[in-house]
Amino acid sequence: MRHLKEFTLPDVEIPLKVPIAMHNFTDFFKGFERLAAVRSIFGDETENVLSQLKVEFFSSKFGYMGVSDEDGHLIVSAYYLREGEPVSKYLDVIHELMHVKQFRDGKALFDDNYEYHNRPTELEAYKLAIEEARRVGMSDRELFEYLKVDWMSEEEVRKLAKNLGIKLTPKRAQERVR
């Protein structure tokens, strides 16, 4: 799991415990329809899209959140909801909602012609999440920590950060800080 300090987040609800099954997004994730970041994704259709969006909770210590490339519903680890850091979960929901929009627009979410850190759909989703992260006060160093996930090497995370305009400290300076 990522390790980030607490931030003051907008008035939204993200559940800690969920039943393992398919549910309506708005039954568990409250207030996201009011966020400017989410409204920038769906515009006037925000309430309608979110009220129709399904979320599938699964039981695993692995994984975070994702979007089904079959029907565009959210897939969320119940473990991550319990153990993840609030700011990471908050930003991940925004990131995944961008993927919902991309799916609805017919974009290929998992285009193998690109490495993850260069994939256009990922960059678009991360850009929105990073904008929101900056709005809630995250520094470039905190953003870099947020980007770290199990499936990317440190070098890939650095490439992703560079693609997103996140200023990095030199590797040696970063190692001394830890």
KEFI-489811 format. One record per residue: residue number from 1; residue in three letters; y negated, z, x of N, C-alpha, C, O in turn. Coordinates in pm, 1 decimal. Example, Ala and Ser with C-alpha at 12.3 -4.5 7.8 and 13.67 -1.06 7.14 Angstrom:
residues 2
   resi   resn        n.v        n.w        n.u       ca.v       ca.w       ca.u        c.v        c.w        c.u        o.v        o.w        o.u
      1    ALA      569.0      780.0     1319.0      450.0      780.0     1230.0      330.0      780.0     1320.0      331.9      846.5     1423.6
      2    SER      225.0      708.0     1285.0      106.0      714.0     1367.0       -3.0      787.0     1290.0     -113.8      803.9     1340.9
***
This chain:
residues 178
   resi   resn        n.v        n.w        n.u       ca.v       ca.w       ca.u        c.v        c.w        c.u        o.v        o.w        o.u
      1    MET      119.0        0.0       83.6        0.0        0.0        0.0     -124.9        0.0       87.7     -123.2       48.3      200.9
      2    ARG     -231.1      -54.2       33.9     -358.3      -57.6      104.9     -418.2       82.1      105.4     -387.0      164.2       19.1
      3    HIS     -504.7      108.8      203.1     -569.4      239.7      210.3     -720.2      220.0      213.1     -777.3      185.9      316.7
      4    LEU     -784.0      241.4       99.3     -927.8      222.3       85.6     -989.0      347.1       26.0     -922.5      422.4      -45.1
      5    LYS    -1116.3      368.6       55.4    -1183.9      483.2       -3.1    -1211.4      457.1     -151.2    -1196.9      344.6     -198.9
      6    GLU    -1249.9      558.9     -221.2    -1282.1      547.0     -363.7    -1418.5      480.3     -381.8    -1510.9      503.4     -303.8
      7    PHE    -1429.2      399.7     -482.5    -1554.8      334.2     -517.8    -1583.1      362.4     -663.8    -1491.4      388.5     -741.7
      8    THR    -1709.5      357.1     -700.6    -1745.8      370.6     -840.5    -1722.7      235.0     -905.6    -1788.5      136.3     -873.0
      9    LEU    -1629.4      232.7     -996.6    -1592.5      108.3    -1063.2    -1649.5      105.8    -1203.7    -1681.0      210.6    -1260.2
     10    PRO    -1663.0      -14.7    -1261.0    -1708.7      -23.0    -1400.4    -1613.9       52.5    -1492.5    -1502.9       89.1    -1453.9
     11    ASP    -1659.0       74.3    -1612.6    -1581.6      149.3    -1712.0    -1469.8       61.3    -1767.8    -1483.8       -0.6    -1873.2
     12    VAL    -1358.8       57.6    -1694.3    -1240.3      -14.0    -1739.0    -1121.8       81.4    -1730.0    -1127.8      183.7    -1661.7
     13    GLU    -1015.3       46.8    -1799.1     -893.1      126.5    -1792.4     -781.2       41.7    -1735.8     -757.3      -70.8    -1779.7
     14    ILE     -713.0       98.4    -1636.8     -593.8       37.9    -1579.7     -484.7      143.6    -1591.4     -500.4      254.3    -1540.0
     15    PRO     -375.3      111.4    -1657.7     -273.5      214.4    -1682.1     -203.2      259.3    -1554.4     -193.3      183.8    -1457.6
     16    LEU     -154.7      382.8    -1555.6      -75.0      435.3    -1444.7       73.8      427.0    -1476.4      155.4      402.8    -1387.4
     17    LYS      109.0      446.8    -1602.3      249.3      439.9    -1643.8      260.2      338.7    -1757.1      182.7      340.7    -1852.7
     18    VAL      357.5      251.4    -1743.7      375.2      145.5    -1842.7      523.1      128.9    -1877.3      609.9      153.6    -1793.7
     19    PRO      551.3       87.3    -2000.1      690.1       55.7    -2036.6      728.6      -80.3    -1978.8      649.3     -174.4    -1982.5
     20    ILE      848.8      -90.3    -1926.3      895.3     -213.4    -1863.2      933.4     -313.3    -1972.3     1039.9     -303.5    -2033.2
     21    ALA      845.3     -408.3    -1995.4      864.7     -511.8    -2097.5      739.4     -598.3    -2101.6      647.3     -579.6    -2022.1
     22    MET      736.7     -692.6    -2194.6      621.0     -779.5    -2215.3      530.5     -715.9    -2320.0      578.0     -665.5    -2421.7
     23    HIS      399.0     -718.6    -2294.5      301.9     -656.5    -2384.9      175.1     -742.0    -2391.3      161.2     -840.6    -2319.0
     24    ASN       84.9     -702.5    -2477.9      -47.3     -764.7    -2482.4     -134.3     -703.9    -2372.8     -138.8     -581.9    -2357.0
     25    PHE     -202.0     -787.3    -2299.0     -288.9     -743.5    -2190.1     -387.0     -636.9    -2237.5     -402.3     -533.2    -2173.0
     26    THR     -453.2     -662.3    -2349.4     -559.4     -572.4    -2395.6     -508.0     -438.4    -2447.8     -587.3     -347.6    -2472.5
     27    ASP     -377.2     -425.0    -2464.7     -321.8     -295.1    -2503.5     -318.6     -198.9    -2385.0     -311.1      -77.5    -2403.4
     28    PHE     -324.3     -252.8    -2264.4     -312.8     -168.8    -2145.7     -433.0     -178.2    -2051.5     -464.9      -80.9    -1983.1
     29    PHE     -499.3     -292.2    -2047.0     -614.3     -312.3    -1959.7     -738.4     -322.9    -2047.5     -764.7     -426.2    -2109.1
     30    LYS     -813.5     -214.1    -2051.7     -926.2     -204.8    -2144.0    -1058.7     -227.4    -2071.5    -1077.0     -183.1    -1958.1
     31    GLY    -1148.6     -295.4    -2136.7    -1284.6     -311.6    -2086.7    -1307.8     -432.3    -1998.6    -1422.6     -460.9    -1964.6
     32    PHE    -1205.4     -503.0    -1960.7    -1223.1     -618.0    -1871.8    -1301.6     -730.2    -1938.6    -1366.1     -810.1    -1870.7
     33    GLU    -1296.3     -736.4    -2070.9    -1370.4     -840.9    -2142.6    -1521.4     -823.4    -2129.3    -1596.9     -917.1    -2155.4
     34    ARG    -1566.4     -704.6    -2089.3    -1710.2     -678.0    -2073.6    -1761.1     -707.8    -1933.1    -1882.2     -713.1    -1911.7
     35    LEU    -1672.4     -727.2    -1838.5    -1714.1     -746.3    -1699.1    -1773.8     -885.1    -1677.2    -1718.2     -985.8    -1721.1
     36    ALA    -1886.4     -888.6    -1609.5    -1949.9    -1017.1    -1578.2    -1855.5    -1105.9    -1497.8    -1851.9    -1227.1    -1519.1
     37    ALA    -1779.1    -1047.6    -1405.8    -1686.2    -1126.1    -1324.1    -1582.0    -1195.4    -1412.2    -1550.0    -1312.2    -1390.2
     38    VAL    -1530.0    -1124.6    -1510.4    -1429.0    -1183.0    -1599.4    -1493.3    -1282.6    -1694.9    -1435.4    -1387.2    -1724.3
     39    ARG    -1611.5    -1250.8    -1742.8    -1681.7    -1343.1    -1832.7    -1717.4    -1472.5    -1759.7    -1726.3    -1578.6    -1821.5
     40    SER    -1737.9    -1463.5    -1627.9    -1766.2    -1585.4    -1550.8    -1643.5    -1676.4    -1544.0    -1657.2    -1796.2    -1519.4
     41    ILE    -1527.6    -1622.7    -1564.7    -1404.3    -1701.8    -1563.2    -1385.2    -1775.1    -1696.0    -1363.0    -1896.2    -1698.3
     42    PHE    -1394.1    -1700.7    -1806.2    -1357.0    -1754.3    -1936.7    -1475.1    -1782.8    -2029.5    -1457.3    -1843.2    -2135.2
     43    GLY    -1594.2    -1740.2    -1991.3    -1712.1    -1765.7    -2072.7    -1700.9    -1708.2    -2212.6    -1656.5    -1594.8    -2230.8
     44    ASP    -1741.5    -1786.8    -2311.1    -1740.3    -1741.4    -2450.7    -1599.6    -1719.6    -2505.2    -1582.8    -1659.9    -2611.6
     45    GLU    -1500.4    -1766.7    -2434.2    -1360.8    -1751.6    -2477.6    -1296.4    -1624.3    -2423.2    -1177.6    -1601.4    -2446.1
     46    THR    -1371.9    -1541.1    -2351.8    -1314.5    -1425.3    -2283.9    -1232.5    -1337.0    -2376.6    -1115.6    -1310.6    -2348.5
     47    GLU    -1291.0    -1291.1    -2485.8    -1219.3    -1201.1    -2575.9    -1093.8    -1266.8    -2631.0     -988.0    -1204.1    -2638.0
     48    ASN    -1105.7    -1392.9    -2670.0     -992.1    -1465.7    -2726.4     -879.6    -1481.1    -2623.3     -763.2    -1455.7    -2654.4
     49    VAL     -913.8    -1522.1    -2502.2     -811.8    -1541.9    -2398.8     -742.3    -1410.2    -2366.4     -619.5    -1404.7    -2360.9
     50    LEU     -819.7    -1304.5    -2345.0     -760.0    -1176.4    -2307.4     -676.3    -1117.3    -2421.1     -574.0    -1053.7    -2395.8
     51    SER     -719.1    -1138.0    -2546.3     -641.2    -1083.8    -2658.7     -508.4    -1157.6    -2675.7     -414.1    -1101.8    -2731.8
     52    GLN     -499.7    -1280.2    -2628.9     -375.1    -1357.3    -2639.3     -290.1    -1348.6    -2512.7     -173.7    -1388.6    -2513.6
     53    LEU     -346.4    -1297.6    -2405.1     -276.3    -1290.9    -2277.5     -164.8    -1186.2    -2281.4     -185.3    -1074.1    -2327.9
     54    LYS      -49.2    -1223.5    -2233.3       64.1    -1132.0    -2222.9       72.0    -1078.4    -2080.4       32.7    -1145.3    -1984.8
     55    VAL      123.4     -956.6    -2068.2      147.2     -896.4    -1937.3      289.9     -842.8    -1936.7      332.3     -772.0    -2028.0
     56    GLU      361.5     -878.1    -1832.7      499.7     -833.6    -1815.3      501.9     -729.2    -1703.9      467.2     -758.2    -1589.5
     57    PHE      542.8     -608.8    -1738.4      556.0     -503.1    -1638.6      699.5     -502.6    -1588.0      793.9     -510.4    -1666.6
     58    PHE      715.5     -493.4    -1456.4      849.6     -489.4    -1399.5      863.3     -368.0    -1308.9      764.6     -313.9    -1258.9
     59    SER      986.4     -327.1    -1289.2     1015.8     -207.1    -1210.5     1062.9     -246.7    -1072.0     1175.0     -294.6    -1054.7
     60    SER      976.5     -226.6     -973.2     1012.0     -255.9     -834.7      909.7     -191.5     -743.6      791.6     -183.1     -777.3
     61    LYS      955.3     -146.2     -628.1      861.3      -92.6     -529.5      795.9     -204.5     -450.4      711.3     -179.0     -364.8
     62    PHE      834.2     -326.7     -478.2      779.6     -441.7     -406.4      694.0     -523.3     -501.1      722.3     -532.6     -620.5
     63    GLY      590.8     -581.2     -447.3      505.5     -667.1     -526.9      385.1     -594.3     -583.1      379.8     -471.4     -586.2
     64    TYR      291.2     -671.5     -626.3      166.3     -620.3     -680.3      147.2     -679.3     -820.2      197.6     -626.8     -919.5
     65    MET       73.5     -788.8     -824.6       47.5     -859.2     -950.2       57.7    -1008.1     -923.3       39.6    -1053.9     -810.5
     66    GLY       86.7    -1081.9    -1027.7       92.6    -1226.9    -1015.5       81.3    -1290.4    -1152.0       69.2    -1222.2    -1253.7
     67    VAL       85.5    -1422.4    -1152.3       79.9    -1499.2    -1276.3      200.0    -1592.4    -1279.5      230.8    -1660.0    -1181.3
     68    SER      266.5    -1594.8    -1392.5      381.1    -1683.6    -1410.1      334.2    -1828.7    -1406.5      238.6    -1866.0    -1474.4
     69    ASP      403.0    -1910.0    -1326.1      368.2    -2052.0    -1323.4      441.8    -2128.4    -1434.1      432.3    -2250.9    -1442.4
     70    GLU      514.6    -2055.8    -1518.3      581.9    -2118.6    -1632.5      497.1    -2114.5    -1758.6      489.0    -2213.3    -1831.6
     71    ASP      432.5    -1998.2    -1785.0      352.4    -1988.5    -1907.7      218.0    -1917.7    -1888.7      144.3    -1899.3    -1985.5
     72    GLY      185.2    -1878.2    -1766.4       53.8    -1821.3    -1737.9       34.6    -1675.7    -1772.4      -78.9    -1628.2    -1772.2
     73    HIS      141.9    -1601.5    -1802.6      124.2    -1458.7    -1831.1      118.4    -1379.4    -1700.1      165.1    -1425.2    -1595.8
     74    LEU       60.3    -1260.3    -1708.2       53.5    -1172.5    -1591.1      187.6    -1104.7    -1569.2      259.9    -1074.3    -1664.1
     75    ILE      219.5    -1081.4    -1442.8      339.6    -1008.1    -1404.2      291.2     -896.2    -1312.4      228.1     -922.4    -1210.0
     76    VAL      321.0     -770.8    -1349.3      263.5     -656.5    -1278.8      370.1     -553.4    -1245.3      451.5     -517.1    -1330.2
     77    SER      369.3     -507.3    -1122.7      460.7     -402.3    -1078.7      416.2     -267.4    -1134.7      303.0     -224.3    -1112.5
     78    ALA      505.6     -201.7    -1206.9      476.2      -68.1    -1259.5      454.6       30.0    -1144.3      371.4      120.2    -1153.6
     79    TYR      529.2       11.9    -1037.0      513.9       97.8     -918.9      372.4       83.3     -861.4      308.0      182.9     -828.4
     80    TYR      324.8      -40.3     -849.6      189.6      -63.5     -797.8       85.1        2.2     -887.8      -12.4       58.4     -837.8
     81    LEU      103.7       -4.1    -1017.9        8.0       60.4    -1107.9        3.7      211.4    -1085.1     -103.1      272.3    -1091.2
     82    ARG      120.0      271.8    -1058.7      126.0      416.3    -1033.3       70.8      452.5     -896.0       -2.8      550.3     -882.7
     83    GLU      105.4      374.8     -794.1       79.5      414.6     -655.9      -37.3      342.4     -588.9      -87.1      388.6     -486.1
     84    GLY      -81.1      232.0     -644.2     -187.8      153.8     -582.1     -322.8      222.2     -591.4     -345.1      308.8     -675.9
     85    GLU     -411.0      181.9     -503.9     -546.5      237.5     -504.6     -627.8      174.3     -616.3     -618.5       53.7     -639.4
     86    PRO     -707.9      255.1     -686.1     -783.5      204.0     -800.8     -865.5       78.3     -771.2     -863.7      -16.0     -850.3
     87    VAL     -936.5       75.7     -659.7    -1020.8      -40.9     -631.5     -935.6     -164.6     -607.1     -974.6     -274.3     -647.2
     88    SER     -820.5     -150.0     -542.5     -731.6     -264.4     -519.5     -677.9     -318.2     -651.3     -676.0     -439.3     -673.2
     89    LYS     -634.3     -228.4     -738.8     -581.9     -271.8     -868.3     -690.9     -341.5     -949.0     -666.7     -445.0    -1011.2
     90    TYR     -809.3     -284.8     -947.4     -922.8     -342.7    -1019.7     -950.6     -485.1     -970.6     -962.6     -577.5    -1051.0
     91    LEU     -960.6     -502.2     -840.4     -988.9     -634.2     -783.5     -872.4     -730.4     -805.6     -893.0     -849.7     -828.2
     92    ASP     -751.3     -678.6     -799.0     -634.2     -764.1     -821.6     -629.6     -816.5     -964.7     -589.7     -930.9     -986.6
     93    VAL     -669.4     -735.4    -1062.5     -672.7     -783.9    -1200.5     -770.8     -900.1    -1211.6     -739.5    -1002.1    -1273.0
     94    ILE     -888.2     -885.6    -1153.0     -988.1     -993.7    -1157.3     -933.1    -1117.9    -1088.1     -945.4    -1228.9    -1140.0
     95    HIS     -872.5    -1099.4     -971.3     -811.9    -1209.7     -896.6     -707.9    -1281.8     -983.5     -708.8    -1404.5     -992.9
     96    GLU     -619.8    -1206.1    -1045.8     -512.8    -1266.5    -1126.1     -566.4    -1332.4    -1252.5     -510.4    -1432.0    -1298.2
     97    LEU     -673.3    -1278.9    -1309.3     -732.5    -1343.9    -1426.2     -787.1    -1482.0    -1389.5     -784.8    -1573.4    -1472.0
     98    MET     -835.8    -1497.7    -1266.9     -877.1    -1631.4    -1221.7     -755.4    -1723.7    -1217.4     -765.3    -1841.0    -1253.6
     99    HIS     -641.1    -1671.6    -1173.6     -519.4    -1753.1    -1174.0     -477.4    -1789.7    -1317.0     -425.4    -1899.0    -1339.6
    100    VAL     -499.0    -1700.7    -1412.6     -470.5    -1733.3    -1552.9     -554.4    -1854.1    -1594.0     -503.5    -1947.5    -1656.0
    101    LYS     -680.1    -1852.0    -1560.0     -770.2    -1964.3    -1591.5     -722.7    -2091.8    -1522.2     -719.2    -2198.9    -1582.9
    102    GLN     -686.7    -2079.3    -1395.8     -638.7    -2196.5    -1322.4     -514.0    -2255.2    -1388.5     -501.5    -2376.9    -1401.4
    103    PHE     -422.5    -2168.6    -1429.8     -302.2    -2214.3    -1498.8     -340.9    -2288.7    -1626.4     -289.9    -2397.3    -1653.8
    104    ARG     -431.0    -2229.6    -1703.5     -474.7    -2291.2    -1828.9     -540.4    -2427.3    -1805.3     -535.2    -2515.7    -1890.7
    105    ASP     -602.5    -2442.6    -1687.6     -667.3    -2569.0    -1651.4     -569.6    -2669.4    -1590.4     -608.8    -2780.6    -1555.0
    106    GLY     -442.5    -2630.6    -1578.1     -341.4    -2722.5    -1526.4     -331.5    -2729.5    -1374.9     -268.8    -2820.8    -1321.1
    107    LYS     -392.4    -2634.3    -1305.6     -385.1    -2634.1    -1159.3     -250.5    -2579.1    -1112.8     -191.9    -2492.2    -1177.3
    108    ALA     -203.2    -2630.3    -1001.3      -78.3    -2581.6     -941.3     -108.4    -2451.5     -867.3     -179.3    -2451.7     -766.7
    109    LEU      -54.5    -2341.3     -917.2      -82.5    -2211.1     -856.4      -13.7    -2193.2     -721.2      -65.4    -2123.6     -633.8
    110    PHE      100.7    -2254.6     -704.3      180.3    -2234.9     -583.0      200.4    -2367.5     -509.0      313.6    -2407.7     -482.1
    111    ASP       91.7    -2433.5     -476.9       97.1    -2563.7     -410.8      144.5    -2546.4     -267.0       71.1    -2495.2     -182.5
    112    ASP      267.5    -2589.3     -239.8      327.1    -2574.0     -107.3      265.5    -2664.3       -0.6      303.2    -2656.4      116.3
    113    ASN      172.3    -2748.8      -39.4      102.3    -2831.1       60.1        4.5    -2748.1      142.8      -49.6    -2796.2      242.4
    114    TYR      -18.0    -2623.7      101.4     -112.2    -2534.9      169.0      -44.2    -2404.5      205.9       41.8    -2355.4      132.8
    115    GLU      -82.4    -2349.6      317.9      -42.3    -2213.5      348.9     -123.9    -2121.5      258.3     -233.5    -2157.5      215.4
    116    TYR      -70.7    -2003.6      229.3     -134.0    -1910.3      136.2     -282.6    -1890.4      166.8     -365.8    -1896.2       76.2
    117    HIS     -315.8    -1867.2      292.4     -454.8    -1836.6      329.0     -548.0    -1957.6      320.8     -669.2    -1943.1      336.2
    118    ASN     -492.8    -2076.3      296.9     -573.8    -2197.7      281.3     -562.6    -2258.9      141.7     -629.7    -2357.9      112.4
    119    ARG     -479.3    -2201.8       55.8     -453.5    -2260.4      -75.8     -579.1    -2252.1     -162.8     -633.0    -2143.2     -182.6
    120    PRO     -626.4    -2366.1     -215.1     -750.3    -2367.0     -295.5     -750.2    -2268.0     -411.9     -852.1    -2203.8     -437.6
    121    THR     -638.4    -2254.5     -482.6     -636.4    -2161.8     -595.7     -650.1    -2017.5     -548.6     -714.4    -1936.5     -615.5
    122    GLU     -590.4    -1984.4     -434.0     -603.7    -1849.0     -380.5     -746.7    -1823.3     -333.8     -802.7    -1716.7     -359.4
    123    LEU     -804.9    -1920.3     -265.9     -941.6    -1901.7     -217.6    -1038.4    -1882.6     -334.1    -1128.2    -1798.8     -326.7
    124    GLU    -1020.9    -1959.3     -441.3    -1107.5    -1944.6     -558.0    -1091.9    -1805.6     -619.9    -1190.9    -1741.8     -655.5
    125    ALA     -968.4    -1759.1     -632.5     -943.5    -1627.3     -691.9     -995.4    -1515.6     -601.5    -1057.2    -1420.5     -649.4
    126    TYR     -970.7    -1527.0     -472.4    -1020.2    -1425.6     -379.6    -1172.6    -1424.3     -374.1    -1232.6    -1317.2     -364.5
    127    LYS    -1236.1    -1540.8     -380.0    -1383.2    -1545.0     -374.5    -1444.3    -1463.5     -487.8    -1540.4    -1389.4     -467.1
    128    LEU    -1388.8    -1477.2     -606.1    -1440.1    -1399.7     -720.0    -1415.2    -1250.7     -699.0    -1504.4    -1169.3     -723.3
    129    ALA    -1296.2    -1214.3     -654.7    -1265.8    -1073.3     -629.8    -1354.7    -1016.6     -519.5    -1398.7     -901.9     -528.1
    130    ILE    -1381.2    -1095.3     -417.0    -1466.9    -1049.9     -306.0    -1610.7    -1031.7     -353.2    -1677.5     -936.2     -313.3
    131    GLU    -1658.7    -1122.4     -437.5    -1793.8    -1105.3     -494.7    -1802.8     -972.8     -569.2    -1900.5     -899.2     -554.6
    132    GLU    -1701.2     -942.8     -649.0    -1700.3     -817.9     -724.9    -1688.1     -698.1     -630.1    -1752.2     -595.2     -651.1
    133    ALA    -1606.8     -711.7     -527.5    -1590.9     -603.6     -429.1    -1724.1     -573.4     -359.8    -1758.7     -457.1     -339.1
    134    ARG    -1796.4     -675.6     -325.1    -1928.2     -654.3     -263.1    -2023.5     -587.2     -362.8    -2103.8     -501.6     -325.6
    135    ARG    -2013.2     -627.6     -489.7    -2099.9     -568.7     -591.5    -2075.0     -418.4     -605.3    -2168.9     -342.3     -628.5
    136    VAL    -1948.4     -374.8     -591.1    -1920.2     -231.5     -602.2    -1938.3     -158.0     -469.7    -1913.7      -37.6     -461.7
    137    GLY    -1981.7     -230.4     -364.6    -2020.6     -164.9     -239.9    -1922.8     -170.3     -125.0    -1937.1      -93.9      -29.5
    138    MET    -1825.1     -256.7     -130.2    -1728.9     -263.8      -19.9    -1787.3     -337.5      100.2    -1855.2     -439.1       85.6
    139    SER    -1760.1     -285.2      217.2    -1804.3     -346.8      342.5    -1704.3     -455.0      384.4    -1594.6     -464.4      329.3
    140    ASP    -1743.8     -536.4      482.5    -1653.2     -639.4      533.2    -1525.2     -576.9      588.8    -1416.6     -631.8      570.4
    141    ARG    -1536.9     -466.4      654.3    -1417.7     -399.5      708.2    -1324.1     -355.6      595.0    -1202.4     -370.7      606.1
    142    GLU    -1379.9     -301.7      487.1    -1299.4     -261.0      371.6    -1238.0     -382.5      301.5    -1124.9     -377.4      253.3
    143    LEU    -1314.5     -491.2      297.0    -1262.4     -614.5      237.7    -1143.2     -666.4      318.3    -1044.3     -712.7      261.5
    144    PHE    -1153.7     -658.0      450.8    -1043.8     -700.3      536.5     -919.2     -616.4      507.7     -808.4     -669.7      501.9
    145    GLU     -937.1     -486.9      490.0     -823.3     -399.6      457.4     -764.8     -436.0      321.4     -643.1     -434.4      303.5
    146    TYR     -851.1     -468.6      226.0     -805.1     -508.5       93.3     -716.6     -633.5      100.0     -618.8     -644.8       26.1
    147    LEU     -751.0     -726.1      188.0     -676.2     -851.4      198.0     -535.4     -834.1      254.7     -450.5     -921.0      235.3
    148    LYS     -509.6     -724.7      323.4     -379.4     -705.4      387.7     -270.4     -685.4      282.7     -275.9     -593.6      200.8
    149    VAL     -172.1     -773.4      287.7      -56.0     -764.3      199.2       70.7     -786.5      282.0       65.1     -838.1      393.6
    150    ASP      182.6     -747.4      226.5      309.6     -749.5      297.8      351.4     -887.4      347.4      417.7     -898.1      450.6
    151    TRP      314.3     -991.4      276.6      366.3    -1123.9      308.9      278.3    -1202.6      405.3      309.7    -1317.5      436.7
    152    MET      169.2    -1143.8      452.7       84.3    -1213.3      549.4       79.0    -1137.1      680.5       70.2    -1014.3      682.9
    153    SER       84.5    -1211.4      788.1       68.3    -1151.0      920.0      -79.0    -1115.4      940.5     -165.8    -1159.6      865.2
    154    GLU     -105.2    -1036.6     1041.2     -243.5    -1000.6     1074.2     -326.6    -1126.8     1100.1     -441.6    -1135.9     1057.1
    155    GLU     -267.9    -1223.1     1170.1     -339.7    -1347.2     1200.3     -371.5    -1425.5     1073.1     -480.3    -1482.0     1061.0
    156    GLU     -278.1    -1429.5      978.4     -302.5    -1498.3      851.5     -411.0    -1427.3      770.2     -493.2    -1492.3      705.6
    157    VAL     -410.8    -1295.7      773.6     -515.5    -1219.5      704.5     -650.8    -1251.2      767.3     -750.1    -1267.5      696.4
    158    ARG     -654.8    -1260.0      898.9     -779.8    -1293.7      967.8     -828.6    -1433.6      926.5     -948.1    -1454.4      905.7
    159    LYS     -736.8    -1527.5      914.9     -772.9    -1663.9      872.2     -825.5    -1662.9      729.2     -924.9    -1728.7      698.5
    160    LEU     -758.2    -1587.8      641.5     -804.1    -1577.6      503.6     -943.3    -1516.3      499.4    -1031.7    -1566.7      430.1
    161    ALA     -962.8    -1407.7      573.5    -1094.5    -1342.1      576.8    -1202.2    -1440.1      623.7    -1311.0    -1446.3      566.5
    162    LYS    -1171.2    -1515.0      726.4    -1267.9    -1613.9      777.0    -1298.6    -1717.9      670.3    -1414.4    -1755.0      651.1
    163    ASN    -1194.2    -1765.7      599.8    -1214.2    -1863.3      492.1    -1301.5    -1808.9      379.8    -1366.7    -1885.2      308.5
    164    LEU    -1302.4    -1677.2      364.3    -1378.9    -1613.1      256.5    -1515.8    -1563.8      302.2    -1589.9    -1505.4      223.1
    165    GLY    -1550.0    -1586.3      428.3    -1680.8    -1543.6      478.4    -1690.0    -1395.5      506.9    -1799.2    -1338.7      507.0
    166    ILE    -1576.2    -1332.1      531.1    -1575.4    -1190.3      565.1    -1589.8    -1180.4      716.1    -1510.3    -1236.7      791.4
    167    LYS    -1692.1    -1108.3      759.1    -1717.6    -1094.7      902.1    -1617.2     -996.5      961.9    -1598.3     -885.5      912.2
    168    LEU    -1554.5    -1040.5     1068.8    -1451.9     -959.2     1133.0    -1502.2     -900.6     1262.8    -1582.5     -961.2     1333.7
    169    THR    -1453.8     -782.1     1292.7    -1480.6     -725.2     1424.5    -1375.5     -781.4     1518.7    -1266.1     -816.7     1474.8
    170    PRO    -1406.4     -790.1     1646.6    -1304.7     -838.6     1740.8    -1179.6     -752.7     1732.1    -1187.7     -633.5     1702.2
    171    LYS    -1063.0     -813.2     1758.4     -935.0     -742.1     1747.3     -934.4     -612.3     1827.9     -888.9     -509.6     1777.6
    172    ARG     -983.0     -614.5     1949.7     -979.6     -494.6     2033.7    -1064.2     -383.8     1974.3    -1023.1     -267.7     1974.9
    173    ALA    -1180.9     -417.0     1923.5    -1267.3     -314.8     1862.4    -1200.2     -257.5     1738.9    -1210.0     -137.7     1712.4
    174    GLN    -1132.0     -342.5     1663.3    -1064.4     -296.3     1543.3     -951.5     -200.9     1578.6     -931.2     -101.0     1509.6
    175    GLU     -878.2     -230.1     1684.6     -768.4     -142.9     1727.1     -819.3       -6.1     1771.3     -753.5       94.9     1746.2
    176    ARG     -935.5       -1.0     1836.8     -991.9      126.3     1881.7    -1031.8      213.7     1763.7    -1022.1      336.2     1771.1
    177    VAL    -1076.9      151.3     1654.3    -1124.7      225.5     1537.4    -1008.9      297.5     1468.1    -1027.5      406.7     1414.3
    178    ARG     -892.3      239.0     1468.9     -777.8      296.6     1398.4     -741.8      422.5     1460.4     -647.4      488.1     1416.4
***
